[in-house]
């Protein structure tokens, strides 16, 4: 009897890699689109079989064919929710930026005014 390889023990609280996240989203997308294809085939079979409550079954299949692509794209483009630590880090970074902007806004910048008459006078004198 073959021994099953043991799963490695997770020793970090780091987020899943981007490749792992992409792979799981791809699997969900393909699964949902496969269900959509099944709805299409099932609708064709139901029409030819003349089953009872045909309008109800066809409307369910049509709803699946319309709703599933929209939901599949939304789910495939979604990222996993942020952890509490990630939200706290984002909040701290925004607070740092806000404080830096307030500090910058509180000091009055020195404005340079260029007077064209002074420049014309300097050109005439050759300065």
HELIX and SHEET records of a PDB file:
HELIX    1   1 UNK A   18  UNK A   49  1                                  32    
HELIX    2   2 UNK A   54  UNK A   77  1                                  24    
HELIX    3   3 UNK A   84  UNK A  106  1                                  23    
HELIX    4   4 UNK A  116  UNK A  125  1                                  10    
END                                                                             
